[in-house]
Amino acid sequence: MKAPVSGIKFNARAAWSTLATLPKAILVPLAIGITSLTVTGSLLVARQLGWLQAPELAAYDQMIRLRPDLAPDSRLLIVAINEADIKAQKRWPLSDQTVATLLANLQQHQPRVIGLDIYRDLPQEPGNRELAKQLQSPNVVVITKISDEEDLGVAAPAGVPEARTGFNDIPPDNDGVIRRGLLFAETETETLTAFSLRLAIAYLQDLGITPQPGTINSDHLRLGQAEFVPLESSSGLYQRLDARGYQILLNYRARHHLANQVTLTQVLNNEVDPSWVRGKIVLIGTSARSLKDMFLTPYSAAAGDRNWSMPGVLIHAQIVSQILSAALGEQPLFWYWSDWVEIVWIAGWAILGGSLAWFIRYPLGLIVAITISITLLGSIGYYGFFLQAGWVPVMSPVLGLVMAAGMMVAYRAQQAYRQQQMMMKLLGQNTSPEIANALWNSRDRLLKSGKLPGQRFYATMLFTDIKGFSTISEHMLPENLLEWLNEYLSAITQEVISRHGIINKFTGDGMLAVFGVPINRTAPIEVAEDARLAVECALAMRDRLKQLNDDWQKRGLPTAAMRVGIFTGPIVAGSLGGKDRLEYGVIGDSVNTAARLESYEKSRQDEICRVLIAKDTLVHLQNRFEVESWGPLALKGKQKMVEVYRVLDYVTSSSDPGFHSPDCRNNAVNGNIQPTEAIE
């Protein structure tokens, strides 16, 4: 008997929470192992509760239907009483005289044994005496029905000894399908033998084969080369099976042409080939649907109609054929694994599913891989085992594979989400959708030990500040000032994001925006585009501030002016801080220069938005903007002079180059100054 599987508890979420901190060489097998262990444990609990029995039995039925029929069993002859026979006799039950004639006509051709699968517990005159005489023949086996609490049963015909009487009860599964045969049944007083087993033993005795104790277990039945191991409550893929009596898994021989078959009328009219009878097992039963002796089998679903069923006499013939074939070594009995082998089998496929989901990143590729794996699993289960009479789990490992893949995908999605949240936290600002997507697609390169490693860029920095903010704040309540400032910051932030920049930080009324990070852009055309977008952003901020001032003036709020400093050059960007607080920072002399440009001679401003740039930015603008040269200036904290220009507006005419320093224009156009000079 299989040992029950219980007490399996595993907190996958808690375990997964520690995985991200492990080295990849340990993380991958550990993540796959935890996933497969969780899935396998869940499936074993589900099996123990009987939840997987139905899908496994459905898979068993499908494989029975796929399996090719064996050749008709030449040891059997079936006399089927059909609707036409009943109409010809004009009665049911048949008269004793008709049954006696049927038996006599068969006996004249010397059958090995005759099985009468028709209840004859009550006389059906005329002909009762003649029938009683025929039933005394030593090769005639009759049926009885076992009585239970709900059924009084049916007695065997009077005068027939117990040795030639067998019950014809067939145990259905919970879905009504016949997959098992009952060989022995026990009552309070005796052990009863099945009708089909009586017929098989009678046939085998003439071949010198008699019932013997089993070699595996002395309580088992052994006939010839076969030991019939009885089903238990959890044998094979059954769970909580009513295994009373001595049951075996029914190994169907064929769905249609099981053996030669004739009708009652043909036998009564002596129209049967004697060679079909001589030395054979003859089973007599009904096939008329009106008599309701019909049963669902694994073949029923293939017929496309659940009402399609197999007559009881054919079910008994299937069992007889199975017993004979097993005893003579022609066809093995079904076998199945122990619990531990099944656990390893299911766990192996769960590991495969988790591995596929870990290593295959693309959804379509994963779907194809899982489909191929399921096909391989089904092929192994069918060709490798079922055709060799091995009944092994198929649906459980399929579920294990799919569930493990799903859990691993969920884990990777959770991991990806946490990484994304970390990266957004590190950035500390909103970015344009294009930047966000590019950053996330490069996460494997950017993420390292929970940080964004420092990386060298050639970018354009943009600093802003409000002129006279301290004076403005003196005349406003703090809550009103905060609302006013947020209107301003929201407006200029929109201009940055719309031009693919990122807001690196807010410094009260000031802001640092960067164009060209966090995705490295080293090509001259890319650096030039970042510089152009930064200057366009500054001019757009000027226009938005004009709109804000008009609105503030109408609302009685202070108006403002602003300063912008822009510089293009090398920087280093990455994580700043510790594990408790991290932010995405940019450092380098280029950042300081942009800040000094913004704050240079604050009093030297007569417009609403002063935009100062250095020559290092101007060389990338390619005559797009009108500028005014302020000459070489000594910026605070800088030892070297910096050539500074004030951006006036967009160039409105091709005849006006907009440059007050032709050498800079020529250098930019001719490519004498390249942005990659500062990039290592």
C-alpha positions, 0 to 999 in steps of 0.5 A, a space after each residue: 500500500 502506498 504511504 500517504 503524503 502529508 505535512 508538506 508545507 513550504 513558504 515559497 514567497 519567504 524563500 524567494 525573498 532571499 534569492 536576489 542576494 545570492 550569487 547567480 551560480 547559486 541563485 539559479 539552481 536554488 530558485 529552480 529547486 524551490 519552485 519544483 519542490 513547491 509544485 511537487 509537494 502541492 501536486 502530491 497533496 492534491 493527489 492524496 486528496 483525489 483531485 488529480 484522479 479524474 484527469 489521470 483517468 481521462 489520460 488513461 482513457 485517451 491512451 486506451 483509445 490511441 492504442 491499436 486493437 489487438 487481433 481478434 481473440 480466436 479462443 472466444 465466440 460471442 453469441 449476442 442476443 440483439 433486438 432482432 433476436 428478441 423480436 423473432 422470439 417475441 418475448 423477453 426473458 427468453 423461454 427456457 426452451 429457447 435457451 436449452 436449444 441454444 445450448 444444445 446446438 452449441 454443445 454439438 460442436 464441442 466447445 471448451 466451455 460455455 458461459 451463460 451471461 443471462 439470469 435464469 433464477 426463475 423458470 420461464 416455461 416452456 422448457 424448464 426441464 430441458 434447460 435444467 438438463 443442459 445446465 448439468 453439462 460440466 462445461 456450462 458456467 452460469 451467473 449470479 449477482 452479489 447481494 448488498 445493502 441496496 440490491 438483493 442480488 440474483 440467484 444462480 439457476 437451481 441445481 448448478 453447483 457453485 464451482 460452475 457459478 460466477 458473479 457478473 458484477 462489474 465495478 464502475 469508477 466514479 464517472 461510470 466508466 468500467 476500467 477494473 475487473 473484479 475477480 473475487 468478492 467476499 461476503 460475510 460467509 464466503 468468497 465468490 468467484 467472478 464469471 469471467 475468471 470461472 471461464 478462464 480457469 475452465 479453459 486453462 485447466 485443459 492446458 495444465 494451468 491451474 490457480 496457484 499462490 503468488 510468488 510476490 505474495 502468497 495471497 495473490 492469484 497466479 495463473 501460468 506466467 501471470 501473477 494478478 496483483 490486486 488493486 489497493 485504495 491508492 494503486 497506480 493513479 487511483 486515490 481513495 479507491 473502493 478496492 474491496 474484493 480482488 480487483 485488477 485494472 482492465 486491459 482492453 483488447 479491442 473496441 469493436 472486433 474482440 472475437 468472432 460474434 454470432 446472433 441467437 437466431 444463427 445458432 438456433 438455425 445451425 448457421 454457425 461455422 463449427 470451427 468457431 465453436 470447437 474448443 472455444 469459450 462461448 459467451 452468451 449475452 445480450 447486446 440489445 440496448 433496450 435491455 440496458 445491459 450496457 456500460 461506459 468504457 474508455 472508448 465511449 468518449 471517442 464515439 462522440 456520444 456518452 451514450 455509446 457503451 459496450 454490452 456486459 457480455 463483451 466486458 466479460 469477454 475482455 476480462 476473459 481474454 486478458 486473463 488468458 493472454 496474461 497466463 499464457 505470456 501473450 500480453 502483460 498485466 498493467 503495472 505501476 510505480 511506487 510512490 517514491 518513483 512517481 514523486 521523482 518522475 513528477 519532480 523531474 518534469 517540474 524541474 524542467 518546467 522551472 528551468 525552461 522558464 528561467 533560461 527562456 526569456 521570450 514568451 513565444 519561445 517559452 510557449 514553444 518549449 513547453 509545448 514540445 516538452 508536454 508532447 515529449 512527456 505524452 510520447 514517453 508516457 504512451 510509447 515508452 510506458 503505456 504500450 508496455 503496460 505501464 500506467 504512469 502519471 501523465 497529467 500530474 507531471 504535465 501540471 507540474 511542468 506548467 505550474 513550475 514554469 508559471 511560478 518561475 515566470 511569476 518569480 521572474 516578473 516579481 524580481 523584474 518588478 522589484 528591480 524596476 522599482 529599485 531603478 526608479 528609486 535610484 533615478 529619483 525622478 520622472 523620465 520620458 517613456 523612451 528613456 524609461 524603456 531603454 533603461 529597463 531593457 538594459 537592466 542586466 547591464 546597469 544592475 550590479 549588486 543592487 546598485 547602478 554602477 558608475 558609468 562614464 557619459 558625454 551628456 548635456 547638463 541644464 541647471 535652472 534657478 528662479 531670480 530673486 526667489 528669497 524676496 518672493 518667498 518673503 511675501 507669501 505664506 509657506 503653503 501658498 509658496 509651495 503651491 506656486 512653486 509646484 506650478 512652476 516646477 511642474 511646467 518646466 519638468 514637462 518640457 524636460 521630459 518631452 525632450 527625453 531628458 531626466 530630472 536628476 534633482 530639485 534644489 528648492 527653486 532650482 533643478 538639474 536636468 540631464 540629457 544623454 543618460 542613463 543610456 550612453 550616447 557617444 556618437 557625435 550626432 547623438 551628443 549634438 542632439 542632446 545639446 540641441 534638445 537641452 537648448 530647445 528645452 530652455 527656450 521652451 521653459 522661457 515660453 512656459 514662464 511667460 504663460 505662467 506670469 500672465 496667469 499669476 498676474 491675473 490671480 494676484 500672485 508674484 511673477 518670476 524670472 529664471 536663469 538657465 546654465 547649460 554645459 556639454 561634457 563628460 560626467 559619471 552617473 550612478 548610484 550615490 548613497 548606501 543601502 538604506 538610501 540611494 539616488 541616481 547622481 551625476 558628478 563631474 566638472 561638467 556638472 559644476 560648470 553648468 551650475 556656474 553658468 546659471 549663477 554667473 553675475 545674477 544681476 546681469 539679466 534683463 530678460 524673463 529667462 537668461 540662458 547661458 551656454 559654453 562653447 562646448 555646447 555651442 559647437 554641437 548646435 550647428 547654427 540652429 540658435 541665435 547666440 550672443 558671445 560674452 567672451 572668455 569668462 572666469 567662472 567661480 571655482 574654475 581656473 581656466 577661462 570658459 567661453 560663454 554665450 547667451 542664447 537669444 532665440 531660434 535662428 529665423 533666417 538661413 542668411 543670419 548664421 546667428 553666431 558672434 564667433 565664426 571660429 566656433 561655427 566653422 569648428 562645429 561644421 567642419 568637425 574639428 571639435 568632436 564630443 568623443 575626444 573627452 570619452 575614454 
